[in-house]
Structures are given as C-alpha cells and as structure tokens.
Amino acid sequence: MLDRTLAPPVQPLARVALPPAAVQALPSGARLHVLANDAQPVVRLQAVFRAGKLAEPKPGLASLTARMLLEGTTTRTARQIADEVAFYGASLECDAGFDRSTLTLYCLTRHLPALLPLVMDVIQNPAFSADELQQLKTRTIQNVRVERQKTSFLASERFNELLFGAETPYGRAFDADAYQAVTADEARAFHHAAYGLANAEIFLCGDVAAEQALVADAFSTGLAGVALAARAAAGQPDFAPGAPSRVPVAGSLQASIRMGRLWPSPTHPDTHRLKLLVNVLGGYFGSRLMRNIREDKGLTYGIYASVAPREQGTSLVIGTDVKGESADFAVSEIEMELRRLQEELIPAEELETVKSYILGKFANELSTVFEQCDKYKNLVFLGLPADYYTEFVQQTESTDAATLQALAQEYLSPVAMQTVVAGPGK
C-alpha cells in the first residue's frame, strides 16, 4: 500500500537536448525554422522582425507600427481581420519588444492554408489609416496615464532609466508628446524598412509536416525591405552608488522597490552558475528573499529576483511591493541577504533543493513543442551555442557552494546595486 507520508524519491534529470530544427533559407532573405511535432493538430506560426525599440529612428514608432498591422490593410478592415480570425477559432496578435517585433498566429493545422493569405496581407499591406492611428494613440496614452498611477510601473520605469540611460532604447520612458507626434507616413516608412522579409525569422512549430512547403512559398517573395543591423543600446551611464532613487507618489500607501544591476550576458561562461545563484536569492517560492521578507518579516505577499536577458543588455532585477513605511527596512533586509551569500556558504540541503527546483522547472518548460520553440528562439536571437541547454543542466548539477560564494562576492555586492523606491514621501 502507498505510504503517503513519504515523499517520492527524487530522480536526477536525464540529459536534455532540444529537438533539432530544420532551417531553410528562402529567396526573400528570410529564414524558416521548423520544429515538427504531430502530438496535437495545432500549429504556431511566428514572423519575427528586427523592428523593436532598438530599430526605431523615433520614439514610439516600433510600438505604433506593430499595433497598426491589425488595424486594417489595403484589402481588409480591422473588423474583417478580427472576424476572419475568429471564424477559424484562431489567434493573431502583433507585439513590439525592445529588440524585435513578432506577429503570432495560433490555429488548427487544417486551417493554416486558409489563414496564411491573411497573415501575409497583414504583414505586407497595412493601410496605416490616419483615423485608426489617432484612435490607437489616444487609447495607448490613456492606458499609460492609468499605469503611471501605480507605484510598480513608476519604479520599473525609473529603474530602467537609471540602469541603461534615459535616452537609450532600453531606458527611455514613454513620452506621450513624442508618441502623439508620430505620423502615418513615418509609420509607413518604418514598416517598409523594418518589416521586409530580408529581416524576418519565421518559426513554424506543431503538426506542420504537410504545411512547411506552403509557408516557405508564402514567405519566399514579397516586400524585401532593408537588411537592418542591430542598433546598440549604448550610452549606459556611469553608476553612482548612494541612497535609493525616490519616486514620490502622492496619496499612495504602498511602495514598490526595484533593485539590481547590469548583468553578464547569456554568452558569459558563468551564466548557468549565476542563474543558480539568483534562484537561491529570489527565484522561487522557497528562496531566501521570500523566507525573509515574506515569511519571517511579513512585509510583502511576494518578492522575486530574476535575470532579464536582451540582445544588447542584460540586467538583474529584484522587485517587491511593501507598505510605504516599510520600504527602507525592506531594502536593508534585501542588502543583508546579498551580504549573506557573499559571507556564508549555502548549506548543502538548500543547494540541492534549488538545483532540483531549477532542473524540474526546466524539464516542465519543454513539455510542448511551443515551449521547445521558445527555447530554440533564445539560441537564435541571443547567439547561443547549440549545446547551451545541455551545458545548463550539467553546470547546474555540478556547481558547488564555494563557486557560488565566489560569484556572489563578484556580482552581488549591495553597493553595486541600483535601487529605486516609488511610493509615499518626498
């Protein structure tokens, strides 16, 4: 009979390798990456362009251009696009990030041939109606105005400004006046340059064996565009240690804390060991920050530490929300946990627990072909080697406490952290 008072034995994670992707260079200059898996009759098609904030010549262009793709083409209105997508039970969206913009289609495999012409129309023939553009600007500005009433938004905005520089793509805050000034002609010109197929990486995954040729043919001809080079997110300011940067929020009872620093890129030889170290600090529910700030002190519902990798700059971010009067105490407790990792070896039991959590979470993140494709995209866009995830598993398993202490001494000094507190006060 099963004894439910005993935890099941923990098994070591077997060697993990991503399924290989078939890569095809298309006549248009685009590359098609295919990960086939027929477990379910569904497909995801993503067209990724170098059209994020790094590429925009004017603030706001990347976001507006991406969102305008679904606001009508030369042959379809926004309503017709939405109705056609809904008719097939599909999902179609376009988002602009810091580095790139992505158009994503989810649908049943049997509906892909019918939806592919719509996808190509959206990518290549957006109308950029002046009326639709103005409505989109108005909605966006209003949404940001609402967000700026939240301490969490203000803290993150100031943190990125200080970390990357207020005039860089990664650090630039939303400017309503600049956003309002973008014209339809400017969006059209940016689309012509950035959304050409010469800039495209196409990712097709799921039950796609019979559809690969169809997709390859669709993306083989069309708007060529300009082969855009990556624009460096340079201009990062010299770090000036000192007291936390304060963002006063009148009438707020809550304070949001953001603490962190620039961090080694995913190509750094210590990247996997640093990931383990950050998880010990604040990467899961049983982390040191959670045990101290939430469980012991009762200052917050949650606190995290994570690494945000981007193509031109990676950062460590520690974040939490606390009562306004507790903000300074919470900052001091976070700094204390940083010093503990520098001064004391992590106990063996704690280290094994974190390793098991990380590797178990990683295995779970490979459970579907869509998640496998997301991991593969990291290899493509961050310039990582093919054995990156194999090395991740091996180094996570083999890293000892002394190595992590040395890394903490190098990277987790409290005086090296940029700190922002948004909340009540002057």
Secondary structure, DSSP 4 states (H G I P E B T S, - for coil): ---TTSPPPPPPPPP--PPPPEEEE-TTS-EEEEEE--SSSEEEEEEEES-STTT-SSTTHHHHHHHHTTSBBSS-BHHHHHHHHHHTT-EEEEEE-SS-EEEEEEEEGGGHHHHHHHHHHHHH-B---HHHHHHHHHHHHHHHHHHTTSHHHHHHHHHHHHHH-TTSTTTPPP-HHHHHH--HHHHHHHHHHHSSGGGEEEEEEES-TTTHHHHHHHTSSS-----PPPPP---PPPP---SPEEEE-TT-SEEEEEEEEEE--TTSTTHHHHHHHHHHHHSSTTSHHIIIIIIIT---S-EEEEEE--TT-EEEEEEEEEEGGGHHHHHHHHHHHHHHHHHSPPPHHHHHHHHHHHHHHHHHTTSSHHHHHHHHHHHHHHT--TTHHHHHHHHHHH--HHHHHHHHHHH--GGG-EEEEEES--
